[in-house]
Amino acid sequence: MGGVHSGTHNLGDTLWMHERQRQRGQ
């Protein structure tokens, strides 16, 4: 269970970082 939760959190964090970079690029 912990592994799955960690993976989901990691994916969300990556998407958040990608979105931040996109906004910064504009």
ABEGO torsion letter per residue (X at the ends): XAAAAAAAAAAAAAAAAAAAAAAAAX
